[in-house]
Amino acid sequence: MDTKIAERYRREFPIAEKYIYLDHAGVAPVSIRVMNAIDGFLGESAEGAAFHYPRWAQRVAGVRKLCAQLVNADADEIAFIKSTSNGLSLVAEGINWQSGDNVLFYEKDFPSNIFPWINLKSKGVEARAIPANGGRILIEDIERLMDGRTRLISVSSVQYSTGFRIDLRRLGALCRKSGILLCVDAIQSLGILPMDVRELNIDFLAADAHKWLLGPEGIGVFFCRKELVQAMRPPLVGWKSVRNEFDFDHPVLRLKDNAQRFEEGSQNLMGIFGLGAAIELLFEVGIKNIEKRVLDLGDRIIGEAGKRDFGIMTPIDREERGGNITIAGGFDPAAVRDALRERGIMVNVRGGGLRLSPHFYNTREDINAVFKNLDSIYPQ
């Protein structure tokens, strides 16, 4: 990405004027555009309220199309959710499991992608843990755990602690060949890495907005492949779950035949409009441009860490990592994190190391400043 373009979009993020922010794998700042989208909705709500509902409904439909475009899905395969945990739970509780079925998950994944599967024990479903193999998830380990009763495999596209990026193309092909459903927690990649649910044979995908999508908290994207929707039973059902949602006087429980059956009640309009503005900005910059920029900044982090003989817990190969880079050394990562925050630098600690996660508007100077300050906190 051209430096001038990065500088131009950096002005979209007021936080960059005061801080060096490198925790987009945690909670990201929103842009001026997102703030304006939310403020605009609040203004309309204050001065006109329900008079604006027809326009709001059109706007919601437009954002749904943006979300579909982001993952190469159809709009009727997209539902708005409140969190990634919400989306993963929709899958776990919506499948018609049979006693003796099993599901595979990664043993070192974020808890949101562990608990829903362990919780299926009461239904007679066995949750099998894919082992951590040198910080990686090996397809061969998955194959060894699969059998004729494996119904679903759930993985994160990028691991939150190490930044490892799984080969979804290979895994998706394996699942489709074996008749196994594939569920992807995409919160650590959606917004910086291209995602194509068709090409990768993904059946379910969930990601909320407050990380790499640069959107607000409390809103997210859920994809359910249209061929599977009718067989999925929403664990929560409300007035918007049904086909004739506005026929309040004649309630008939006929679930919608698309992913909107998972939207049981009134929508988070503030969140949806903020998410829409965030995705529009990402599309304007270009997801492939963002990917290159973020991986380039990751290369710089890895290079600076290598100069200091720090351990690098993230794969070096660009094809095997996302945007978060975790490093370790003789220092206490929590103490270093706290010291950097006192200096206006936001990083985090995950997996026993110091995690840095830059986005496209960050600069080489941001990375240099982190290591310059780290050198003064932890002299070599």
N, C-alpha and C positions, 0 to 999 in steps of 0.2 A: 504494500500500500504506500502511495506517495506520502512523504512526510507532511506536505502542505495539507493534504486531505485529513490526516490525523490531527493536525493542529486546528483545522477548521472545526472538526467535530468535537474536539476537546472543549471548545467553548459551550457545547451543549450540556456540559457537566460542571455545574458550579463548584462541586466538591473539589475539583482539580485546582481551583484557585487557592485553596487553603491547605489541602492535605495531599499526600501521596497514597492513593487507595489501591491496594493490591489484595483485596479479599472478595473478589467477585464469585468465588466458589462458596462463599458464605452468604452474606447479604449485600447486594450491590446497590449503589446509589442510582436514583432515577435521573433521567434527563429533564431538561426544561420542557421538552415536548410532552413527556408523560405528565409532568406537573400541570401543564396547561390543559391537557385533556381532562384531567380530574377536576381541576378548578372550573373548567368550562361546564362540566356536568353539574357541579354543585351550584354554579350560577344559574343554570337553566332550572334546576330543581327549586331553587329559592324563589325565582320570579315567575315560574310557570307550572312547576310540578307536572301533574299528569297530562297537561295540555301538550307536553313534549313527547309523550309515550310513542306515538307513531314514528317520530323521527328517531327516538332511541332504539326502537325495535329494528329499524333499518340499519342503524349503526352496529347493533349487536350482530346482525346477519353479515355485515361487512367484515367485522373482526373475526367471525367464525371462518369466513373464506380465507382471511389472512393466515389463520392458524393452520387451515388445511393446506394452503400453499407452502407453508413452512416445512411440512413433513411429507408433501406430495400425496395428500389424501383428498377425499371428497368432503365437502362441507357437512354432509349428513353423517359423516363418521366422527365428527368432532363434538365433544361436550366440554363445557366449562366446569372446572372443579375448583375447590378451595385450596388444594395442596396436592403435592405428589403422593403423600400418604393416602389422601382421599381416593385418588385414582387407582393406586395399587390395591386398596381395600375393595373398590368396586369390582375388580377382577377376582380377587380372592373369594369374595362373598357372592359373586354373581354366577360362577361356574357351577354346573350341576355335578358336583363331585360324587364319586361312588367310593364306599369304604374299600380300602386297599389301593386306591390311587396314590401316586406320589408326585411331589413337586420339587424341583431343584432350585437352590439359591446359593449365592456366594457367602461363605462363612464370615468374610471380613467386610461385607457390604454395609452401607448405612442402615441403621435399625429399621427405617421405613420400609426397606426391602427385605426384611427378615421377619419381623413380627407378624405380618398378615399371613405368612405361610406356616409359621409355627402354630399360629392360632387355629389352623385347620385340623389339629389333632382331634378335636371333639367330633369332627365329621368322619374320622377314620382315615384321614389323609396323612401320609408320611412326608415330612419335610426333610429332604436330604441336602446336606451342606457340601457345596463344591469347595475343595480345599484351596487354600492360598498357596500357590506354588511360586515362591520367590517374588511375591507381590503381584503375580500375574494369574489370570484365569486361563487355564489351558483347555482347549477343546477336547483334547484326549482325556482329561480328567472328567469332563462332562459325559463323554461317551461311555466311560467305565461305570458311571452312576446310573445311566439310563437303562430302562428295561421296558417290557411291554405294558406296564401300568403307569409309566411316566406321562402325565397329562400336560404339564407346563414347566417351562424353564423361565425363571425371572432373573435378570441381571441389570446392572447399571451400565449405561453406554461408556461412562468414564467413572473410575473410582474416586470417591471424594477425598481419600487420604493420600493416595499415591499418584493419582492422575493417570493410572493405567487405562488405556482405551482397548476394549475388547474387539475382536474381529467379528463384528455383527454380520457381515456378509457370509462368512463361513458358518457361523452359528445358525443364522437364519436358514441357510440351505440345508443344514443338518436337521433342523426342527421340521421343516416342511417335508423333507424326504421321509422322516420318521413319524409323521403325523402328530407331532408335539406342538403345542401352542407356545409362542414366544412373547414374553412380556418384557418391556424395556422401561427402566427408570432413566429418563433422558435429561434429568435436571442439571447434570454436570457437563452437558454438551450442547443442548438445544440453544441456538443463538450464536454459537461460534463454530460449530462443525455442521456440514451439510447432513441432512437427515431425510431419507427416502424410505418410507415404510413399505412401499411396493417392492422396490429393488432388493431390500434387505429381508423381505418375508416376515415382517413384524406384525403380530396380531393385535397387541395392545401396547400403548405407550402413554406414559404420564410424565408431566413436568410442570412445575409451577414457575412463576415469572420472576421471582426476586433474586435470581442469580444471573446467569449469563444472558438471559433475555432482557435484563435491565428494566424490568417492570416492577410493579408494586407487589407487596406481599398479599396473600389471601386470594389469589386467582391463579389458575393454571389451565393447561391443555390436556385433554384426555382423548386418545384415539382408540376406537374399537372398529376392527375390520367389519365391513358391512355384512359379510356372510355369517358373522358370529353374533350379531346384535340380537336376533330373535331368540337365540338360545340362552342369552344372558338375562338373569333375573336381578333387577336392581335391589340392593338391600334396603334402600330408602325409596318410598313412593309417595308422591304428592300430586298436587293439582296440575303441575306442568309435565308430569310423567306421561299423561294420557293424550290421545289423539285430539279429542274435543276439549281442549283445556279451558276454553272460555265458556263452555256450556255448564255454568255452575248449578243450574236448577235441575239438570238431568245427569248426574254423575255416573259415568259408566267406566269401569276399569278395563280399558283397552289401551295397553301401552303403545307408545309411539314405536314405529318400526325402524327408527334410526337411533343414533347415539344420544339424542336429546331425551330419551327415556331416563337417562341418568341425572338429568337436571330436575330435581323433584319440586323445587319451589322458586320463590322470587330470586332474581339474579343479582349478582354483585356488579351493578352497572358501573360503579366507579372503577372497580378493578378491571372489568372488561374493556372499558374505554382506555384506561391506562395501558393495558396490555397491547391494545391495538396500536397506540402511538409508539410503543416500544418496538413492535415488530416492523412497523413502517420505517422507523429509523434504521433498523438492521438491514432491511431490504434495500434502502437507499444506499447504504455503505456497500452492501454486497456480502453475503455469507462467506463466499470463498475468499474475498479480500480480508474479511475479519479473521478467518481461519489462518491465513498466511501471517497476518500481523501478530496474532496471539502466539503462534508457534515460533515466530522469529523472536519475540520477547522472551519466550521460554528458553530458546537457545542461548540468549544472553544471560539469563539467570543461571542456567547450567554452566555456562562458560565461566562466569564470575565465581560460582561456587567451586568449580574445579580448580581455579587459580589458588584457592585457599585450602585445598585438600579437604573440603567438606564432603560428607557422604551425600549422594544424590539418590533419593528413594524412588524417583520417577524414572521411567524408561527414557533413555537418551533418544532413541529412534522416534522421529516425528510421527510415524504411522502408528505408534503404540502409546501416544499420550494425547491428553486434551490440553486444557489451559492452566491447570494447577500443577505447580512444581514444588515438591517437598524436599527439603535439605536437612541435613543433620551434621553435627560435629561434636566437639568437646563441650559445647555450651548447653545451658539449660534453655530449651526452646521457649518455654513459658516465660522465663525471665527476660529473654531477648524480645519476645513479642510485646511484653508490657513496656519495656524500655523504648522500643520503636514507636509504640503508640503515644508515649509521652512526647515524642518528637514529631508527632503528626503523621506517622506512617502506619497504615493499617495492614497488618498481615495476620495470620492465624496459626494455630497449632493443631495438627492432626497426625495421627499415626505415629506419635513420638518424634515428629520433626516439625520444622518451621515451614509452613505452607504459604507460597506466594502465588497469587492468581491474578495476573494483569488482564485487562481487556484492550480492545483495539485503540482506545483513545489515550492509553498510557504511552509513555515514551521511554527511549533508551536512558534518558536523564533520570527518570523515575527509578529505574533499575540501578543505575550507578549510585544514586543517593541512598538507596537501601543498603548497599554493600559498604559504602563509605561510612554510614552510621553504624553498621554492624561491626566494622573494623574498630571503631572507637569504643563500642560497648564491649567487644570481645577481642582485644588485641591479640594478634598472632604471635 
